[in-house]
Structures are given as structure tokens and as C-alpha cells.
Amino acid sequence: MDLVLLCVFLPLVTVAWGQYSDYYYGPYNYGDNDEWVNVYRQGFNFQCPHGQVIVAVRSVFNKKEGSDRLWNYACMPAAQSLGEPTECWWEEINRAGTEWYQTCSNNGLVAGFQSQYFPSVLDREWQFYCCRYSRRCPYSCWLTTEHPGHYGEDMDMMMYTYDHYIRGATTTFSAVDRDRQWKFIVCRMTEYDCPFQNV
């Protein structure tokens, strides 16, 4: 009897899995041979290809290298329902050595990072590269847990669900550890144009 039930339900499970499996991102491609986008104590500029957004962030910390981090990012195409990006820009600079909170203005989504290292404070300043998709608006926003879990640890933040987008981040800076913890601001986007605009 159990074998009969298995033969009946296995095809149903397979069909259901096939219908919903597109909602989850597959393995992330961090670029050629998983190389880092920077070297220690140097600036970098990373932008996703046109029409793609950041879906994963990886980083390793090295106290001996000026308490700096190596960084790498993965991109994926935005959902087809958003259409093509209508505008992209660099946000204001977030200064080194301070805590900050920033979302992409004009309902934008994070599609890149730019950073410069400052040896005087053993920290980096940051800018988000943001792209707007028509007049789509964010909703159901939330903050991720801290990445990394503790100062000085490796970091590997991934978006597991399709149709959820990084809109910004809030960071805390430890003057003792000379490192940052990040909480990413994640939102869904409407599938229709709307009149709202965040500042």
C-alpha cells in the first residue's frame, strides 16, 4: 500500500516543486574564479550588469591588513515584471568611522557598491549604486540579521527568495574591533506603477 501511495504522490510533488522552484535563487556566481573585487587597503567600484541587482555579499576580515576586508558580490536579473531600469545613480557617500543608515532614494534598488579605505580610521567609506525601475514601489520591507554575526568574522549574506531586493543597509562600527556589522534592508516591489516616492 505504501508503494502505491508513493507512486501516486511522487508525480504530484515533482510537479508542485517544478512550479515553485523558480522562486529561489540558484548557486551564486561571484565572478571569475570567485576572485575578490578589491585588494586590502584599496578602493573599488563594483556595478552589476544592466538590469541586474545585488543578491549576495561575501567578505573576509584581516586585522593584519589594516583591519580591512576583501569583498565580492553576486548579481541576478531583476524580475521581468519590473521591466528595464529607467535610471541609475550613485547615492551620497557614507563616511568612514561612523554608523549609518541609507536606502536608495527614488525607490531604487542596490545594483553596486563603491568604497574607499581610510588608514587614519581603519575603515571604509561607502556608496550604493542604485537603479530605479519605472515607478515601482517597495513594500513589505525588513532588516536582515547582522552580517557578519560578530565583528571580525567572515561574511556571507545571500538572498534566498526571488522578488526580494536589497534597498539599502544600516551598519554599526566597532572602534575596538575596527570592523562593521551590516543589516541589509530588503523589500518586495510592486508589479504596477504607483505614485509614491521615498526621499
Secondary structure, DSSP 8 states (H G I E B T S, - for coil): -HHHHHHHHHHHHHHHHHHHGGGB--S---SGGG--S--TT--EEEE--TTEEEEEEEEEEEGGGTSEEEEEEEEEE--GGG-S--EEEE---B-TTS-EEEE-STT-EEEEEEEEEETTTTEEEEEEEEEE-TT--EEEEEE---BSSSTTS-EEEE--BTT-EEEEEEEEEETTTTEEEEEEEEEEE-SS--S----
